[in-house]
Every structure is written in C-alpha cells, then in structure tokens.
Amino acid sequence: MTVEDLRGLPPGTKLVYVFGSDSSEERHPARVVAHGPGYTSVVVYFTTKPQALIRWSMTTNLPIGTKGHLGKVRLEK
C-alpha cells in the first residue's frame, strides 16, 4: 500500500498489518484510527501479543520507532 493510498483511507477502515516475509510472514487485523501531520495512526490487533497503536510515517512509509522488525512491513487493504 502506498502512502497516498493510506492517507486517503478514512478512520475506521480495516486493514491487514503484515510483517516478515516468506515462511516467517505474520498477518494481523488492523484499522485506521486517525491521520496526523506526517503520519497515520493504525491500531493493530496482534494475534501473538496485545493490541498496539502504531504510527505509520508518511515520509518513510514505515512504522515510526520500530526497530529490528523482520523483513518488510506493509499494510494491505
């Protein structure tokens, strides 16, 4: 999903939050909460840990403050 696609989604839109790749790929339900200056807030309902609010950067097209994630992180509508 591109930054423009994400920015155009209204709050409440359901998404799939995906990280990892190939056999280690994990998919989690998510939804858009709000748009802020330079980021979009997405709440992710992780299947392996408690839900979390993640800010997705409009500049880098990656989650803000995420370190050491495995493979690529992406959002799917």
C-alpha positions in Angstrom: 0.0 0.0 0.0 1.4 3.4 -0.9 1.5 6.5 1.3 -1.2 8.1 -0.9 -3.5 5.1 -0.6 -3.1 5.1 3.2 -3.6 8.9 3.5 -6.9 8.5 1.5 -8.4 6.0 3.8 -11.0 7.3 6.3 -10.7 6.4 10.0 -12.3 3.1 10.8 -11.0 1.4 7.6 -10.0 -2.2 8.2 -6.5 -3.3 7.1 -4.1 -6.2 7.4 -0.8 -5.4 9.1 1.9 -7.7 7.7 5.5 -8.1 8.7 8.1 -10.6 8.0 8.5 -12.4 4.7 8.1 -15.9 3.1 7.7 -18.6 5.7 8.0 -16.2 8.7 5.3 -13.8 7.5 2.7 -12.8 10.1 -0.6 -11.1 9.3 -2.7 -9.2 11.9 -6.0 -7.4 11.6 -5.8 -3.6 11.9 -7.7 -0.4 11.3 -7.0 3.2 10.7 -7.6 5.4 13.8 -6.6 8.9 12.7 -4.4 10.9 10.4 -1.8 13.3 11.9 0.8 15.7 10.5 3.2 13.3 8.7 1.8 10.1 10.0 -1.3 7.9 10.2 -2.3 6.1 13.4 -3.2 2.5 13.0 -4.3 0.1 15.8 -3.1 -3.4 15.2 -4.8 -6.4 16.8 -1.8 -8.7 17.1 -2.6 -12.4 17.2 0.6 -13.0 19.2 0.6 -10.1 21.7 -1.7 -7.3 23.0 -3.0 -4.8 20.5 -0.9 -1.8 19.8 -1.2 1.7 18.3 1.3 2.2 15.6 2.1 5.5 13.9 2.9 5.0 10.2 5.2 7.6 8.7 4.1 9.4 5.5 7.8 10.2 4.8 9.4 6.8 5.1 6.3 4.6 4.5 7.4 2.5 7.6 6.2 2.4 11.2 7.7 5.1 13.4 10.1 3.9 16.1 10.1 0.2 15.0 13.5 -1.3 15.3 14.6 -4.8 14.4 11.5 -5.9 12.5 11.9 -9.0 10.4 11.8 -8.5 6.7 9.4 -6.0 5.2 6.5 -4.4 7.0 3.4 -3.5 4.9 -0.2 -2.7 5.1 -2.9 -4.3 3.0 -6.4 -3.2 2.5 
